[in-house]
């Protein structure tokens, strides 16, 4: 579909908004965040739509989009969005603008680097057009979700992306970050924020705090998520091999998910003769994946505020995680249990510890679950985002974020 289903004759309440979310990839935690917002906004009487990429994701992601249809009065438009910067971005921005001008949009909530570029530029030009016609402006909210902030400022890609982020800040009503890590990374790599900002932590629903029940044939460790080196899928394979060698027996593991590097990982497991230790499964609902393993490993090289860590902690599943992005904000005073990123040997060591001391691993899992019960909930996330929209739509004064709190955060390198 390349058009949003806007009905001009549909009655609108005094507080009913037309909200369009714009994102490239519908994979992983970024889409979970958007889906949570869409459901909440629809249930509160708003007309909601989605503009997303038609090139990424498979049947699993298509099924998730289909499940969201009842909550999207505007439907969704799928467009071919490239991952890298290219001349096609100019055409795509114009396409997004044309989609938005056909609906009486109040808020464009942009997610990720590409969604953030297309949505903010389109919202800006639409606002200018409306102002010439005596209409109201369009609020443009931007949530990076890590995105371009993962690049090194010393890399050629980083220099390009950070220059673009600084330029696009001019077209942003407010930033909504999912972790203090993102605020610190922006400040460190791009410069002091010149637009208002808020933090809306990813959150869980009440049923997600129910303890998981393991399958009878569950394995020692699972990896669940997108199959790519940034997520540490290769490190998981390395760690399973190292831990198996140290223990003198195969450590059983499953890799659950899909992605551009899946076939390479399957070939690598076969090349190393690890077929008895590591098996692969297609994507599945996350709690079904959790039931497949006694422990979860999240070996990412970079993250923002990974849902999978929150979901596993909520389910009471012992979890081995690298110290990346906003993960230390989840762990708090227990951050010393986190693993340095990029170190397969340390991941293997932590695997062995959990296998040899399962009661201690479960005790930590229960402690972490109790710790996140209040702060990391979808209700708090909703309230923060709702307040951001309201401030800009009512013209209320907007205070720039809590600079003193960010000064205490560890700046990303």
C-alpha positions in Angstrom: 0.0 0.0 0.0 1.3 3.5 -0.9 -1.5 5.6 0.6 -2.8 6.1 4.1 -6.6 5.6 4.6 -7.6 9.0 5.9 -11.4 9.6 6.1 -12.0 13.4 6.2 -15.6 12.8 7.2 -14.8 10.8 10.3 -15.8 12.8 13.4 -12.9 13.9 15.6 -13.2 14.6 19.3 -11.7 17.7 20.9 -8.7 15.7 22.0 -8.5 13.2 19.1 -5.2 13.4 17.2 -4.0 12.2 13.8 -0.6 10.5 14.4 1.7 9.0 11.8 4.7 7.0 12.8 7.6 6.8 10.3 10.3 4.2 10.5 12.5 2.2 8.1 12.9 -1.2 9.7 10.0 -3.1 11.3 12.4 -5.6 13.0 13.2 -6.0 16.7 12.8 -3.7 19.6 12.2 -0.5 17.6 9.1 -2.0 16.2 7.9 -3.3 19.6 8.2 0.2 20.9 6.2 1.6 18.0 3.5 -1.1 18.2 3.0 -0.4 21.9 2.5 3.3 21.2 0.1 2.6 18.3 -2.1 0.3 20.4 -2.2 2.8 23.3 -2.9 5.8 21.0 -5.7 3.9 19.1 -7.3 2.8 22.4 -7.3 6.5 23.5 -9.3 7.6 20.4 -6.5 8.8 18.1 -6.3 8.0 14.4 -2.9 6.3 13.8 -1.0 5.3 10.8 2.5 3.9 9.9 5.0 4.6 7.1 7.7 1.9 6.9 10.1 0.0 4.7 8.9 -2.6 2.2 12.4 -4.3 1.9 13.2 -5.5 5.4 11.7 -8.2 7.5 10.0 -11.5 6.5 6.7 -13.3 7.3 7.2 -12.9 11.0 7.3 -9.1 10.7 4.4 -9.2 8.1 2.3 -11.1 10.6 3.1 -8.4 13.3 2.0 -5.7 10.9 -1.2 -7.6 10.2 -1.9 -7.9 13.9 -1.6 -4.1 14.3 -4.2 -3.3 11.5 -7.2 -3.1 13.9 -5.3 -0.3 15.8 -4.4 1.7 12.7 -7.3 3.7 11.4 -5.0 5.2 8.7 -3.5 1.8 7.9 0.2 1.6 6.8 2.2 2.5 3.7 5.2 0.4 2.8 7.9 2.1 0.7 11.3 0.9 -0.5 13.7 2.6 1.9 17.4 2.1 1.5 19.6 1.5 4.6 22.5 3.8 3.5 22.4 7.4 2.4 21.7 7.8 -1.3 20.1 10.1 -3.9 16.9 8.0 -3.6 16.4 9.7 -0.1 15.3 12.9 -1.9 12.6 11.1 -3.8 11.6 9.1 -0.7 11.3 12.3 1.4 8.9 13.8 -1.3 6.9 10.5 -1.2 6.5 10.7 2.5 5.5 14.4 2.2 2.8 13.5 -0.3 1.5 10.8 2.0 1.3 13.2 5.0 -0.3 16.0 3.1 -3.2 13.8 2.2 -4.1 13.3 5.9 -4.8 16.0 8.5 -1.8 15.0 10.5 -1.1 16.5 13.9 2.0 14.6 14.9 4.7 12.8 12.9 6.6 10.5 15.3 9.9 9.5 13.6 11.9 6.5 14.6 15.5 5.5 13.7 17.9 7.4 11.4 16.1 7.0 8.1 12.6 7.4 9.5 13.9 10.4 11.4 15.2 12.0 8.2 12.1 11.4 6.0 9.6 12.2 8.6 11.1 15.3 10.0 11.8 16.9 6.6 8.4 16.0 5.3 6.7 17.4 8.5 8.7 20.6 8.2 7.7 21.3 4.6 4.1 20.4 5.4 4.1 22.8 8.3 5.4 25.6 6.0 2.7 24.8 3.5 0.0 24.9 6.1 1.3 28.1 7.6 1.0 29.8 4.2 -2.6 28.7 4.1 -3.3 29.8 7.6 -3.3 26.3 9.1 -1.7 24.7 12.1 1.9 23.4 12.3 2.8 19.7 12.3 4.6 18.4 15.4 7.7 16.3 14.6 9.0 14.0 17.3 12.2 12.0 16.8 13.3 8.9 18.7 16.7 7.7 17.5 16.6 4.2 19.1 20.4 4.0 18.8 20.4 4.3 15.0 23.2 6.5 13.7 24.4 7.0 17.3 26.1 3.6 17.2 28.7 4.8 14.8 32.2 6.0 15.9 32.7 9.8 15.4 36.1 8.9 13.9 34.7 6.7 11.1 33.7 8.2 7.7 30.1 6.9 8.1 30.0 8.5 11.6 31.1 11.9 10.3 28.5 11.9 7.6 25.6 10.6 9.8 26.5 13.0 12.7 26.6 16.0 10.3 23.1 15.0 9.0 21.8 14.5 12.6 23.0 18.0 13.5 21.3 19.4 10.4 18.1 17.6 11.0 17.9 18.8 14.5 16.6 22.1 13.1 13.4 20.3 11.9 12.7 18.6 15.2 10.0 19.7 17.7 11.4 17.4 20.4 13.6 14.4 20.9 12.2 11.4 22.8 15.1 9.1 23.8 14.6 5.6 25.1 17.6 5.8 27.5 19.9 8.2 29.1 22.6 6.5 27.1 21.2 8.0 23.9 21.2 11.5 25.4 24.8 11.1 26.4 25.8 9.6 23.1 24.2 12.5 21.2 25.9 15.1 23.4 29.3 13.3 23.0 29.2 12.6 19.3 27.1 15.4 17.8 27.0 18.2 20.3 24.8 19.8 22.9 21.1 19.3 22.2 19.5 22.5 21.0 15.9 21.2 21.0 13.8 20.0 24.0 14.1 16.3 24.9 12.6 13.7 27.1 13.4 10.1 28.1 10.7 7.5 27.7 12.1 4.2 28.8 10.9 1.1 27.0 8.4 -0.7 29.2 6.6 -4.0 29.8 3.0 -4.9 30.3 1.8 -6.6 33.4 1.5 -10.1 31.8 5.2 -9.9 30.8 6.2 -10.0 34.5 4.8 -13.5 34.8 7.6 -16.1 35.3 8.4 -18.2 32.3 7.8 -22.0 32.1 10.6 -23.9 30.3 9.9 -26.5 27.7 10.8 -30.1 28.7 13.5 -30.2 26.0 14.9 -26.7 26.6 18.6 -26.1 26.0 21.3 -24.5 28.2 21.4 -21.2 26.3 19.4 -19.3 23.7 20.2 -16.4 21.4 17.0 -14.7 20.2 16.8 -11.8 17.8 18.2 -10.4 14.5 21.0 -12.3 13.0 23.8 -9.9 12.4 27.3 -9.2 13.8 26.2 -5.9 15.5 23.9 -8.1 17.7 26.9 -10.4 18.5 25.5 -13.5 16.9 29.0 -14.5 15.9 30.2 -14.0 19.5 27.5 -16.4 20.7 28.8 -19.1 18.4 32.3 -18.5 19.6 31.3 -18.5 23.3 29.4 -21.8 22.9 32.4 -23.4 21.4 34.8 -22.0 24.0 32.5 -23.0 26.9 32.1 -26.5 25.5 35.8 -27.0 25.2 36.4 -25.8 28.8 33.7 -28.1 30.2 34.6 -31.1 28.1 31.1 -31.5 26.9 28.8 -29.8 24.4 26.9 -26.8 25.7 23.5 -27.0 24.2 22.2 -23.9 22.5 19.6 -22.5 20.0 19.8 -19.5 17.8 16.3 -18.2 17.2 15.6 -15.5 14.6 16.3 -14.3 11.1 18.4 -11.8 9.4 20.8 -11.0 6.6 23.7 -13.1 8.1 21.7 -16.2 9.1 23.1 -18.4 6.3 26.6 -17.4 7.1 26.2 -18.4 10.7 24.7 -21.7 9.7 27.7 -22.3 7.5 30.1 -21.4 10.3 28.4 -23.7 12.8 28.7 -26.5 10.2 32.3 -25.7 9.4 33.2 -25.9 13.1 31.3 -29.2 13.6 29.0 -27.6 16.2 25.8 -29.0 14.9 25.2 -31.1 18.1 25.7 -28.0 20.2 23.9 -25.3 18.2 20.6 -25.5 16.3 18.6 -22.9 14.5 15.0 -22.0 14.8 12.8 -19.5 12.9 11.5 -16.4 14.6 8.8 -17.0 17.2 6.9 -14.9 19.9 9.5 -14.0 22.5 8.1 -15.8 25.5 8.0 -19.0 23.4 11.6 -18.4 22.7 12.4 -17.9 26.4 10.8 -21.2 27.1 13.4 -22.9 24.9 16.4 -22.1 27.1 17.4 -22.1 30.8 19.5 -18.9 30.1 19.4 -16.1 27.6 22.5 -14.6 26.1 22.4 -11.0 24.6 26.0 -10.5 23.3 25.4 -7.3 21.4 28.2 -5.0 20.3 25.7 -2.0 20.4 22.2 -1.4 21.6 20.0 1.5 22.8 17.5 0.2 25.3 17.0 -3.5 24.2 13.5 -4.8 24.8 14.7 -8.4 24.9 16.7 -7.7 28.1 13.6 -6.2 29.8 11.4 -9.0 28.6 13.8 -11.7 29.8 14.2 -10.0 33.2 10.4 -9.6 33.5 10.0 -13.3 32.8 12.5 -14.1 35.5 14.9 -15.7 33.0 18.7 -15.7 33.9 20.3 -13.4 31.3 23.9 -12.8 30.3 24.2 -9.4 28.7 26.9 -7.1 27.4 27.4 -3.7 28.9 26.1 -1.6 26.0 23.8 1.3 25.5 21.1 1.7 28.2 21.6 -1.8 29.7 23.5 -0.5 32.7 20.4 1.7 33.4 18.3 -1.4 33.6 20.8 -3.2 35.9 21.5 -0.3 38.1 23.5 -1.3 41.2 23.9 -4.8 39.6 25.8 -3.5 36.5 28.9 -5.3 37.7 27.3 -8.5 36.4 27.4 -7.2 32.8 29.9 -8.5 30.3 32.3 -6.3 28.3 31.1 -6.1 24.7 33.0 -8.0 22.0 34.6 -10.5 24.4 33.6 -14.1 23.5 35.9 -15.5 26.3 34.1 -13.5 29.0 30.7 -14.6 27.6 31.9 -18.2 27.8 33.1 -17.7 31.3 29.7 -16.3 32.3 28.0 -19.2 30.7 30.0 -21.7 32.7 29.3 -19.8 35.9 25.5 -19.9 35.3 25.7 -23.6 34.5 27.6 -24.4 37.6 25.6 -22.1 39.9 22.0 -22.1 38.6 20.5 -21.0 41.9 22.7 -17.9 42.1 21.8 -17.1 38.5 18.1 -17.4 39.3 18.4 -15.3 42.4 19.9 -12.4 40.4 17.2 -12.8 37.8 14.5 -12.5 40.5 16.2 -9.4 42.1 16.4 -7.7 38.7 12.8 -8.4 38.0 11.7 -6.8 41.3 13.9 -3.8 40.5 12.3 -2.9 37.1 8.7 -3.4 38.2 8.0 0.4 38.5 10.3 2.3 36.2 10.2 0.1 33.0 6.4 -0.1 32.3 4.5 0.7 29.2 2.2 3.0 31.2 5.1 5.3 32.1 6.3 5.2 28.5 2.8 6.2 27.3 2.5 9.0 29.8 5.9 10.5 28.8 5.1 10.5 25.1 1.5 11.8 25.6 3.0 14.7 27.5 5.5 15.5 24.7 2.7 15.7 22.1 0.5 17.8 24.4 3.2 20.4 25.1 3.7 21.2 21.5 0.1 21.0 20.4 -1.0 23.4 23.1 1.9 25.7 22.7 2.9 25.3 26.4 6.5 26.2 27.4 8.9 23.3 26.9 11.9 22.9 29.1 15.0 21.4 27.7 15.8 18.0 29.4 17.5 17.4 32.7 21.0 18.4 31.9 22.4 17.8 35.4 21.2 14.2 35.2 22.8 13.6 31.9 26.1 15.1 33.1 26.2 12.2 35.5 25.8 9.6 32.7 28.8 7.9 31.2 29.3 9.4 27.8 29.4 6.9 24.9 32.8 6.8 23.1 
